């Protein structure tokens, strides 16, 4: 028996400069047949809060490994500048690379290099 999945409840937000993601394709089997959709393989969110910057990271691997959170004050993840928050988020994602497949790990490393070297 196939369970019905409400596909519109899954992440599919419009990203902005403070919300960066590298996407991956996922085949979902739902009533009515299979559908391919884009999911964030890795995501960094930056959010200003009271003169400082918060960050959050998430991963969603094709191997089933997934973790993440939103940038909220309760996590205590603060940096003085947006650039510093981005660097700390990148460091945190690097710490989770072992949870990704080999191919995904390489994609995320290249992606992080691109966003960290991009002009501010």
N, CA, C and O atoms as CSV, one atom per row, in Angstrom:
chain,resi,resn,atom,element,x,y,z
A,1,UNK,N,N,0.847,-1.179,0.000
A,1,UNK,CA,C,0.000,0.000,0.000
A,1,UNK,C,C,0.888,1.237,0.000
A,1,UNK,O,O,1.803,1.354,0.816
A,2,UNK,N,N,0.618,2.144,-0.906
A,2,UNK,CA,C,1.379,3.389,-0.978
A,2,UNK,C,C,0.737,4.443,-0.096
A,2,UNK,O,O,-0.477,4.642,-0.121
A,3,UNK,N,N,1.560,5.104,0.671
A,3,UNK,CA,C,1.061,6.203,1.495
A,3,UNK,C,C,1.051,7.470,0.661
A,3,UNK,O,O,1.944,7.690,-0.157
A,4,UNK,N,N,0.070,8.277,0.862
A,4,UNK,CA,C,0.005,9.540,0.139
A,4,UNK,C,C,0.908,10.550,0.832
A,4,UNK,O,O,0.846,10.719,2.049
A,5,UNK,N,N,1.734,11.210,0.060
A,5,UNK,CA,C,2.651,12.222,0.585
A,5,UNK,C,C,2.185,13.579,0.087
A,5,UNK,O,O,1.965,13.768,-1.109
A,6,UNK,N,N,2.038,14.507,0.993
A,6,UNK,CA,C,1.650,15.857,0.601
A,6,UNK,C,C,2.907,16.588,0.168
A,6,UNK,O,O,3.608,17.174,0.993
A,7,UNK,N,N,3.194,16.553,-1.141
A,7,UNK,CA,C,4.454,17.063,-1.666
A,7,UNK,C,C,4.638,18.555,-1.425
A,7,UNK,O,O,5.772,19.009,-1.277
A,8,UNK,N,N,3.562,19.329,-1.383
A,8,UNK,CA,C,3.716,20.766,-1.195
A,8,UNK,C,C,4.136,21.129,0.221
A,8,UNK,O,O,4.453,22.290,0.480
A,9,UNK,N,N,4.149,20.174,1.146
A,9,UNK,CA,C,4.599,20.450,2.506
A,9,UNK,C,C,6.127,20.365,2.622
A,9,UNK,O,O,6.703,20.859,3.591
A,10,UNK,N,N,6.775,19.743,1.646
A,10,UNK,CA,C,8.223,19.623,1.670
A,10,UNK,C,C,8.862,20.929,1.237
A,10,UNK,O,O,8.224,21.741,0.568
A,11,UNK,N,N,10.124,21.139,1.614
A,11,UNK,CA,C,10.827,22.388,1.320
A,11,UNK,C,C,10.856,22.684,-0.178
A,11,UNK,O,O,11.292,21.854,-0.977
A,12,UNK,N,N,10.401,23.842,-0.537
A,12,UNK,CA,C,10.472,24.314,-1.916
A,12,UNK,C,C,10.338,25.834,-1.892
A,12,UNK,O,O,9.515,26.403,-2.610
A,13,UNK,N,N,11.148,26.483,-1.067
A,13,UNK,CA,C,11.048,27.929,-0.891
A,13,UNK,C,C,11.885,28.661,-1.924
A,13,UNK,O,O,12.858,28.119,-2.448
A,14,UNK,N,N,11.502,29.889,-2.210
A,14,UNK,CA,C,12.340,30.750,-3.034
A,14,UNK,C,C,13.509,31.199,-2.167
A,14,UNK,O,O,13.318,31.745,-1.080
A,15,UNK,N,N,14.718,30.964,-2.660
A,15,UNK,CA,C,15.905,31.284,-1.881
A,15,UNK,C,C,16.349,32.710,-2.171
A,15,UNK,O,O,16.108,33.226,-3.262
A,16,UNK,N,N,16.999,33.352,-1.200
A,16,UNK,CA,C,17.537,34.691,-1.386
A,16,UNK,C,C,18.994,34.700,-0.957
A,16,UNK,O,O,19.567,33.651,-0.663
A,17,UNK,N,N,19.593,35.889,-0.921
A,17,UNK,CA,C,21.017,36.001,-0.624
A,17,UNK,C,C,21.371,35.468,0.765
A,17,UNK,O,O,22.508,35.050,0.983
A,18,UNK,N,N,20.442,35.471,1.693
A,18,UNK,CA,C,20.684,34.962,3.039
A,18,UNK,C,C,20.204,33.518,3.211
A,18,UNK,O,O,20.246,32.974,4.315
A,19,UNK,N,N,19.756,32.911,2.137
A,19,UNK,CA,C,19.256,31.545,2.165
A,19,UNK,C,C,19.823,30.830,0.951
A,19,UNK,O,O,19.286,30.953,-0.150
A,20,UNK,N,N,20.900,30.086,1.142
A,20,UNK,CA,C,21.636,29.477,0.048
A,20,UNK,C,C,21.509,27.974,0.109
A,20,UNK,O,O,21.595,27.390,1.189
A,21,UNK,N,N,21.305,27.339,-1.025
A,21,UNK,CA,C,21.169,25.885,-1.041
A,21,UNK,C,C,21.713,25.308,-2.334
A,21,UNK,O,O,21.669,25.943,-3.388
A,22,UNK,N,N,22.223,24.098,-2.232
A,22,UNK,CA,C,22.559,23.297,-3.401
A,22,UNK,C,C,21.514,22.189,-3.434
A,22,UNK,O,O,21.267,21.526,-2.427
A,23,UNK,N,N,20.912,21.997,-4.583
A,23,UNK,CA,C,19.768,21.110,-4.683
A,23,UNK,C,C,20.163,19.727,-5.201
A,23,UNK,O,O,21.220,19.546,-5.806
A,24,UNK,N,N,19.284,18.759,-4.946
A,24,UNK,CA,C,19.415,17.413,-5.490
A,24,UNK,C,C,18.029,16.951,-5.913
A,24,UNK,O,O,17.014,17.451,-5.429
A,25,UNK,N,N,18.007,15.992,-6.821
A,25,UNK,CA,C,16.738,15.449,-7.299
A,25,UNK,C,C,16.361,14.231,-6.471
A,25,UNK,O,O,17.207,13.393,-6.159
A,26,UNK,N,N,15.087,14.142,-6.119
A,26,UNK,CA,C,14.566,13.007,-5.358
A,26,UNK,C,C,13.337,12.485,-6.065
A,26,UNK,O,O,12.434,13.255,-6.391
A,27,UNK,N,N,13.289,11.195,-6.305
A,27,UNK,CA,C,12.095,10.582,-6.882
A,27,UNK,C,C,11.180,10.172,-5.738
A,27,UNK,O,O,11.579,9.415,-4.853
A,28,UNK,N,N,9.971,10.667,-5.762
A,28,UNK,CA,C,8.977,10.375,-4.736
A,28,UNK,C,C,7.882,9.519,-5.372
A,28,UNK,O,O,7.401,9.823,-6.464
A,29,UNK,N,N,7.500,8.464,-4.691
A,29,UNK,CA,C,6.402,7.635,-5.164
A,29,UNK,C,C,5.173,8.021,-4.357
A,29,UNK,O,O,5.146,7.900,-3.132
A,30,UNK,N,N,4.182,8.476,-5.056
A,30,UNK,CA,C,2.946,8.916,-4.406
A,30,UNK,C,C,1.773,8.390,-5.216
A,30,UNK,O,O,1.954,7.865,-6.315
A,31,UNK,N,N,0.594,8.529,-4.682
A,31,UNK,CA,C,-0.588,8.147,-5.441
A,31,UNK,C,C,-0.590,8.929,-6.743
A,31,UNK,O,O,-0.345,10.136,-6.753
A,32,UNK,N,N,-0.863,8.251,-7.818
A,32,UNK,CA,C,-0.829,8.915,-9.110
A,32,UNK,C,C,0.493,8.719,-9.820
A,32,UNK,O,O,0.670,9.228,-10.927
A,33,UNK,N,N,1.423,8.000,-9.226
A,33,UNK,CA,C,2.692,7.722,-9.896
A,33,UNK,C,C,3.868,8.383,-9.213
A,33,UNK,O,O,3.724,9.050,-8.188
A,34,UNK,N,N,5.037,8.182,-9.803
A,34,UNK,CA,C,6.236,8.766,-9.214
A,34,UNK,C,C,6.441,10.180,-9.742
A,34,UNK,O,O,6.049,10.512,-10.861
A,35,UNK,N,N,7.058,10.989,-8.914
A,35,UNK,CA,C,7.341,12.385,-9.273
A,35,UNK,C,C,8.763,12.690,-8.855
A,35,UNK,O,O,9.233,12.227,-7.815
A,36,UNK,N,N,9.439,13.469,-9.669
A,36,UNK,CA,C,10.766,13.942,-9.289
A,36,UNK,C,C,10.632,15.357,-8.768
A,36,UNK,O,O,9.908,16.181,-9.326
A,37,UNK,N,N,11.346,15.619,-7.686
A,37,UNK,CA,C,11.313,16.962,-7.120
A,37,UNK,C,C,12.711,17.343,-6.662
A,37,UNK,O,O,13.573,16.485,-6.472
A,38,UNK,N,N,12.920,18.617,-6.489
A,38,UNK,CA,C,14.197,19.139,-6.030
A,38,UNK,C,C,14.147,19.339,-4.518
A,38,UNK,O,O,13.220,19.956,-3.993
A,39,UNK,N,N,15.148,18.811,-3.831
A,39,UNK,CA,C,15.304,19.006,-2.389
A,39,UNK,C,C,16.663,19.642,-2.139
A,39,UNK,O,O,17.591,19.469,-2.929
A,40,UNK,N,N,16.777,20.369,-1.050
A,40,UNK,CA,C,18.059,20.976,-0.689
A,40,UNK,C,C,18.983,19.896,-0.149
A,40,UNK,O,O,18.712,19.312,0.901
A,41,UNK,N,N,20.077,19.625,-0.865
A,41,UNK,CA,C,21.107,18.704,-0.389
A,41,UNK,C,C,21.806,19.321,0.816
A,41,UNK,O,O,21.993,18.666,1.842
A,42,UNK,N,N,22.187,20.581,0.683
A,42,UNK,CA,C,22.790,21.339,1.781
A,42,UNK,C,C,22.231,22.752,1.720
A,42,UNK,O,O,21.993,23.295,0.641
A,43,UNK,N,N,22.027,23.335,2.886
A,43,UNK,CA,C,21.417,24.669,2.947
A,43,UNK,C,C,22.052,25.451,4.084
A,43,UNK,O,O,22.323,24.917,5.160
A,44,UNK,N,N,22.284,26.740,3.813
A,44,UNK,CA,C,22.751,27.684,4.824
A,44,UNK,C,C,21.744,28.825,4.869
A,44,UNK,O,O,21.366,29.377,3.835
A,45,UNK,N,N,21.314,29.170,6.078
A,45,UNK,CA,C,20.425,30.314,6.268
A,45,UNK,C,C,21.110,31.302,7.208
A,45,UNK,O,O,21.672,30.916,8.234
A,46,UNK,N,N,21.055,32.560,6.848
A,46,UNK,CA,C,21.587,33.641,7.677
A,46,UNK,C,C,20.442,34.587,8.005
A,46,UNK,O,O,19.600,34.877,7.154
A,47,UNK,N,N,20.417,35.062,9.238
A,47,UNK,CA,C,19.316,35.930,9.671
A,47,UNK,C,C,19.839,36.988,10.635
A,47,UNK,O,O,20.492,36.655,11.624
A,48,UNK,N,N,19.555,38.277,10.352
A,48,UNK,CA,C,19.966,39.311,11.313
A,48,UNK,C,C,19.093,39.252,12.557
A,48,UNK,O,O,17.903,38.946,12.492
A,49,UNK,N,N,19.721,39.553,13.699
A,49,UNK,CA,C,18.976,39.562,14.960
A,49,UNK,C,C,19.681,40.494,15.945
A,49,UNK,O,O,20.797,40.216,16.386
A,50,UNK,N,N,19.026,41.588,16.279
A,50,UNK,CA,C,19.522,42.536,17.281
A,50,UNK,C,C,20.977,42.939,17.052
A,50,UNK,O,O,21.789,42.915,17.978
A,51,UNK,N,N,21.299,43.308,15.818
A,51,UNK,CA,C,22.635,43.808,15.490
A,51,UNK,C,C,23.685,42.738,15.252
A,51,UNK,O,O,24.838,43.055,14.959
A,52,UNK,N,N,23.303,41.488,15.372
A,52,UNK,CA,C,24.220,40.381,15.088
A,52,UNK,C,C,23.586,39.487,14.022
A,52,UNK,O,O,22.474,39.748,13.562
A,53,UNK,N,N,24.298,38.440,13.640
A,53,UNK,CA,C,23.802,37.508,12.633
A,53,UNK,C,C,23.733,36.105,13.216
A,53,UNK,O,O,24.660,35.649,13.886
A,54,UNK,N,N,22.625,35.431,12.954
A,54,UNK,CA,C,22.462,34.029,13.318
A,54,UNK,C,C,22.635,33.202,12.046
A,54,UNK,O,O,22.454,33.707,10.939
A,55,UNK,N,N,22.987,31.932,12.213
A,55,UNK,CA,C,23.060,31.040,11.066
A,55,UNK,C,C,22.416,29.706,11.414
A,55,UNK,O,O,22.243,29.354,12.581
A,56,UNK,N,N,22.067,28.976,10.357
A,56,UNK,CA,C,21.550,27.618,10.489
A,56,UNK,C,C,21.986,26.835,9.269
A,56,UNK,O,O,22.157,27.396,8.187
A,57,UNK,N,N,22.164,25.534,9.449
A,57,UNK,CA,C,22.540,24.665,8.333
A,57,UNK,C,C,21.641,23.443,8.324
A,57,UNK,O,O,21.068,23.068,9.346
A,58,UNK,N,N,21.525,22.831,7.157
A,58,UNK,CA,C,20.804,21.578,7.049
A,58,UNK,C,C,21.400,20.752,5.918
A,58,UNK,O,O,21.979,21.288,4.973
A,59,UNK,N,N,21.247,19.439,6.035
A,59,UNK,CA,C,21.621,18.521,4.963
A,59,UNK,C,C,20.464,17.562,4.752
A,59,UNK,O,O,19.678,17.296,5.662
A,60,UNK,N,N,20.374,17.045,3.527
A,60,UNK,CA,C,19.350,16.068,3.180
A,60,UNK,C,C,19.954,15.192,2.094
A,60,UNK,O,O,19.896,15.529,0.911
A,61,UNK,N,N,20.537,14.061,2.500
A,61,UNK,CA,C,21.260,13.186,1.585
A,61,UNK,C,C,20.348,12.134,0.957
A,61,UNK,O,O,19.335,11.739,1.536
A,62,UNK,N,N,20.727,11.698,-0.223
A,62,UNK,CA,C,19.996,10.610,-0.870
A,62,UNK,C,C,20.168,9.298,-0.115
A,62,UNK,O,O,19.412,8.355,-0.347
A,63,UNK,N,N,21.152,9.219,0.788
A,63,UNK,CA,C,21.360,7.997,1.571
A,63,UNK,C,C,20.455,7.939,2.808
A,63,UNK,O,O,20.541,6.994,3.592
A,64,UNK,N,N,19.595,8.936,2.983
A,64,UNK,CA,C,18.648,8.952,4.091
A,64,UNK,C,C,19.077,9.797,5.277
A,64,UNK,O,O,18.288,10.014,6.197
A,65,UNK,N,N,20.308,10.277,5.274
A,65,UNK,CA,C,20.788,11.115,6.366
A,65,UNK,C,C,20.247,12.532,6.205
A,65,UNK,O,O,20.374,13.144,5.144
A,66,UNK,N,N,19.649,13.035,7.265
A,66,UNK,CA,C,19.056,14.372,7.214
A,66,UNK,C,C,19.167,15.017,8.586
A,66,UNK,O,O,18.966,14.366,9.611
A,67,UNK,N,N,19.487,16.290,8.594
A,67,UNK,CA,C,19.478,17.072,9.827
A,67,UNK,C,C,19.358,18.538,9.463
A,67,UNK,O,O,19.668,18.940,8.341
A,68,UNK,N,N,18.909,19.326,10.414
A,68,UNK,CA,C,18.814,20.752,10.159
A,68,UNK,C,C,17.988,21.459,11.202
A,68,UNK,O,O,17.296,20.842,12.012
A,69,UNK,N,N,18.080,22.761,11.159
A,69,UNK,CA,C,17.349,23.609,12.088
A,69,UNK,C,C,17.202,24.981,11.452
A,69,UNK,O,O,17.812,25.244,10.416
A,70,UNK,N,N,16.426,25.840,12.035
A,70,UNK,CA,C,16.203,27.201,11.547
A,70,UNK,C,C,17.064,28.163,12.356
A,70,UNK,O,O,17.429,27.854,13.490
A,71,UNK,N,N,17.395,29.323,11.794
A,71,UNK,CA,C,18.183,30.306,12.550
A,71,UNK,C,C,17.315,31.010,13.598
A,71,UNK,O,O,16.596,31.961,13.292
A,72,UNK,N,N,17.397,30.533,14.812
A,72,UNK,CA,C,16.624,31.096,15.913
A,72,UNK,C,C,17.552,31.416,17.081
A,72,UNK,O,O,18.557,30.732,17.276
A,73,UNK,N,N,17.227,32.455,17.862
A,73,UNK,CA,C,18.093,32.840,18.989
A,73,UNK,C,C,18.338,31.709,19.987
A,73,UNK,O,O,19.402,31.656,20.605
A,74,UNK,N,N,17.375,30.808,20.155
A,74,UNK,CA,C,17.521,29.754,21.169
A,74,UNK,C,C,18.716,28.842,20.921
A,74,UNK,O,O,19.176,28.182,21.854
A,75,UNK,N,N,19.237,28.782,19.689
A,75,UNK,CA,C,20.394,27.930,19.402
A,75,UNK,C,C,21.705,28.590,19.795
A,75,UNK,O,O,22.731,27.916,19.891
A,76,UNK,N,N,21.688,29.904,20.023
A,76,UNK,CA,C,22.903,30.598,20.455
A,76,UNK,C,C,23.984,30.684,19.393
A,76,UNK,O,O,25.162,30.818,19.726
A,77,UNK,N,N,23.615,30.612,18.138
A,77,UNK,CA,C,24.584,30.676,17.039
A,77,UNK,C,C,24.610,32.109,16.517
A,77,UNK,O,O,23.829,32.475,15.638
A,78,UNK,N,N,25.527,32.926,17.075
A,78,UNK,CA,C,25.612,34.344,16.731
A,78,UNK,C,C,27.002,34.698,16.241
A,78,UNK,O,O,28.005,34.161,16.711
A,79,UNK,N,N,27.037,35.609,15.289
A,79,UNK,CA,C,28.290,36.174,14.792
A,79,UNK,C,C,28.095,37.678,14.680
A,79,UNK,O,O,26.969,38.161,14.557
A,80,UNK,N,N,29.195,38.409,14.723
A,80,UNK,CA,C,29.106,39.867,14.659
A,80,UNK,C,C,28.779,40.375,13.261
A,80,UNK,O,O,28.121,41.404,13.111
A,81,UNK,N,N,29.237,39.656,12.237
A,81,UNK,CA,C,29.000,40.099,10.857
A,81,UNK,C,C,28.349,38.977,10.051
A,81,UNK,O,O,28.403,37.807,10.429
A,82,UNK,N,N,27.740,39.356,8.941
A,82,UNK,CA,C,27.138,38.387,8.045
A,82,UNK,C,C,28.218,37.464,7.470
A,82,UNK,O,O,28.007,36.257,7.355
A,83,UNK,N,N,29.353,38.023,7.116
A,83,UNK,CA,C,30.454,37.231,6.559
A,83,UNK,C,C,30.965,36.199,7.572
A,83,UNK,O,O,31.248,35.058,7.208
A,84,UNK,N,N,31.079,36.596,8.827
A,84,UNK,CA,C,31.517,35.667,9.871
A,84,UNK,C,C,30.481,34.564,10.079
A,84,UNK,O,O,30.844,33.404,10.273
A,85,UNK,N,N,29.208,34.913,10.040
A,85,UNK,CA,C,28.148,33.909,10.181
A,85,UNK,C,C,28.212,32.902,9.037
A,85,UNK,O,O,28.029,31.704,9.254
A,86,UNK,N,N,28.467,33.377,7.831
A,86,UNK,CA,C,28.591,32.484,6.686
A,86,UNK,C,C,29.777,31.532,6.865
A,86,UNK,O,O,29.664,30.339,6.582
A,87,UNK,N,N,30.896,32.049,7.327
A,87,UNK,CA,C,32.069,31.211,7.562
A,87,UNK,C,C,31.815,30.146,8.613
A,87,UNK,O,O,32.233,28.999,8.459
A,88,UNK,N,N,31.128,30.528,9.681
A,88,UNK,CA,C,30.820,29.559,10.743
A,88,UNK,C,C,29.833,28.504,10.257
A,88,UNK,O,O,29.946,27.329,10.608
A,89,UNK,N,N,28.865,28.927,9.449
A,89,UNK,CA,C,27.914,27.969,8.875
A,89,UNK,C,C,28.650,26.990,7.954
A,89,UNK,O,O,28.381,25.789,7.978
A,90,UNK,N,N,29.565,27.499,7.154
A,90,UNK,CA,C,30.342,26.630,6.267
A,90,UNK,C,C,31.159,25.626,7.082
A,90,UNK,O,O,31.238,24.451,6.722
A,91,UNK,N,N,31.762,26.085,8.172
A,91,UNK,CA,C,32.520,25.171,9.041
A,91,UNK,C,C,31.615,24.082,9.610
A,91,UNK,O,O,32.002,22.916,9.683
A,92,UNK,N,N,30.413,24.471,10.009
A,92,UNK,CA,C,29.473,23.498,10.559
A,92,UNK,C,C,29.078,22.458,9.504
A,92,UNK,O,O,28.998,21.264,9.793
A,93,UNK,N,N,28.831,22.934,8.276
A,93,UNK,CA,C,28.498,21.995,7.199
A,93,UNK,C,C,29.662,21.055,6.900
A,93,UNK,O,O,29.456,19.866,6.656
A,94,UNK,N,N,30.881,21.588,6.918
A,94,UNK,CA,C,32.050,20.732,6.690
A,94,UNK,C,C,32.109,19.607,7.720
A,94,UNK,O,O,32.548,18.499,7.410
A,95,UNK,N,N,31.675,19.887,8.926
A,95,UNK,CA,C,31.654,18.879,9.970
A,95,UNK,C,C,30.631,17.781,9.728
A,95,UNK,O,O,30.693,16.729,10.366
A,96,UNK,N,N,29.693,18.006,8.819
A,96,UNK,CA,C,28.657,17.019,8.521
A,96,UNK,C,C,28.896,16.292,7.196
A,96,UNK,O,O,28.081,15.463,6.792
A,97,UNK,N,N,29.994,16.592,6.524
A,97,UNK,CA,C,30.248,16.002,5.210
A,97,UNK,C,C,30.289,14.479,5.239
A,97,UNK,O,O,29.930,13.841,4.250
A,98,UNK,N,N,30.714,13.888,6.340
A,98,UNK,CA,C,30.784,12.440,6.447
A,98,UNK,C,C,29.427,11.758,6.377
A,98,UNK,O,O,29.353,10.544,6.182
A,99,UNK,N,N,28.372,12.510,6.532
A,99,UNK,CA,C,27.016,11.949,6.480
A,99,UNK,C,C,26.474,11.878,5.059
A,99,UNK,O,O,25.408,11.309,4.825
A,100,UNK,N,N,27.218,12.463,4.095
A,100,UNK,CA,C,26.779,12.495,2.703
A,100,UNK,C,C,27.456,11.398,1.902
A,100,UNK,O,O,28.483,10.860,2.316
A,101,UNK,N,N,26.875,11.064,0.744
A,101,UNK,CA,C,27.523,10.118,-0.157
A,101,UNK,C,C,28.787,10.777,-0.719
A,101,UNK,O,O,28.943,11.995,-0.631
A,102,UNK,N,N,29.675,9.987,-1.288
A,102,UNK,CA,C,30.925,10.523,-1.848
A,102,UNK,C,C,30.642,11.607,-2.893
A,102,UNK,O,O,31.256,12.674,-2.867
A,103,UNK,N,N,29.721,11.332,-3.803
A,103,UNK,CA,C,29.388,12.292,-4.861
A,103,UNK,C,C,28.782,13.569,-4.270
A,103,UNK,O,O,29.133,14.673,-4.686
A,104,UNK,N,N,27.887,13.422,-3.314
A,104,UNK,CA,C,27.270,14.596,-2.674
A,104,UNK,C,C,28.315,15.398,-1.914
A,104,UNK,O,O,28.293,16.628,-1.945
A,105,UNK,N,N,29.214,14.727,-1.242
A,105,UNK,CA,C,30.278,15.400,-0.480
A,105,UNK,C,C,31.096,16.309,-1.404
A,105,UNK,O,O,31.367,17.462,-1.067
A,106,UNK,N,N,31.482,15.787,-2.558
A,106,UNK,CA,C,32.259,16.594,-3.517
A,106,UNK,C,C,31.452,17.784,-4.019
A,106,UNK,O,O,31.996,18.880,-4.148
A,107,UNK,N,N,30.174,17.593,-4.303
A,107,UNK,CA,C,29.317,18.701,-4.750
A,107,UNK,C,C,29.240,19.804,-3.698
A,107,UNK,O,O,29.327,20.988,-4.023
A,108,UNK,N,N,29.074,19.405,-2.433
A,108,UNK,CA,C,28.951,20.392,-1.361
A,108,UNK,C,C,30.271,21.129,-1.148
A,108,UNK,O,O,30.263,22.337,-0.911
A,109,UNK,N,N,31.392,20.436,-1.227
A,109,UNK,CA,C,32.697,21.091,-1.082
A,109,UNK,C,C,32.896,22.149,-2.159
A,109,UNK,O,O,33.326,23.263,-1.860
A,110,UNK,N,N,32.588,21.813,-3.401
A,110,UNK,CA,C,32.716,22.780,-4.506
A,110,UNK,C,C,31.759,23.943,-4.303
A,110,UNK,O,O,32.131,25.098,-4.512
A,111,UNK,N,N,30.528,23.647,-3.897
A,111,UNK,CA,C,29.532,24.700,-3.658
A,111,UNK,C,C,29.980,25.646,-2.555
A,111,UNK,O,O,29.875,26.864,-2.704
A,112,UNK,N,N,30.482,25.099,-1.443
A,112,UNK,CA,C,30.958,25.948,-0.357
A,112,UNK,C,C,32.114,26.825,-0.816
A,112,UNK,O,O,32.175,28.004,-0.466
A,113,UNK,N,N,33.029,26.260,-1.596
A,113,UNK,CA,C,34.126,27.064,-2.130
A,113,UNK,C,C,33.635,28.229,-2.964
A,113,UNK,O,O,34.197,29.324,-2.912
A,114,UNK,N,N,32.588,27.991,-3.729
A,114,UNK,CA,C,32.017,29.047,-4.575
A,114,UNK,C,C,31.362,30.154,-3.775
A,114,UNK,O,O,31.562,31.332,-4.068
A,115,UNK,N,N,30.577,29.789,-2.764
A,115,UNK,CA,C,29.888,30.853,-2.009
A,115,UNK,C,C,30.841,31.589,-1.081
A,115,UNK,O,O,30.631,32.768,-0.798
A,116,UNK,N,N,31.889,30.918,-0.600
A,116,UNK,CA,C,32.838,31.594,0.285
A,116,UNK,C,C,33.771,32.521,-0.480
A,116,UNK,O,O,34.273,33.493,0.085
A,117,UNK,N,N,34.010,32.236,-1.760
A,117,UNK,CA,C,34.897,33.087,-2.550
A,117,UNK,C,C,34.150,34.145,-3.339
A,117,UNK,O,O,34.772,35.007,-3.960
A,118,UNK,N,N,32.822,34.094,-3.325
A,118,UNK,CA,C,32.027,35.077,-4.067
A,118,UNK,C,C,32.201,36.460,-3.486
A,118,UNK,O,O,32.286,36.610,-2.267
A,119,UNK,N,N,32.257,37.493,-4.344
A,119,UNK,CA,C,32.356,38.859,-3.840
A,119,UNK,C,C,31.173,39.222,-2.981
A,119,UNK,O,O,30.037,38.853,-3.279
A,120,UNK,N,N,31.440,39.941,-1.923
A,120,UNK,CA,C,30.372,40.331,-0.988
A,120,UNK,C,C,29.770,41.657,-1.395
A,120,UNK,O,O,28.857,42.150,-0.732
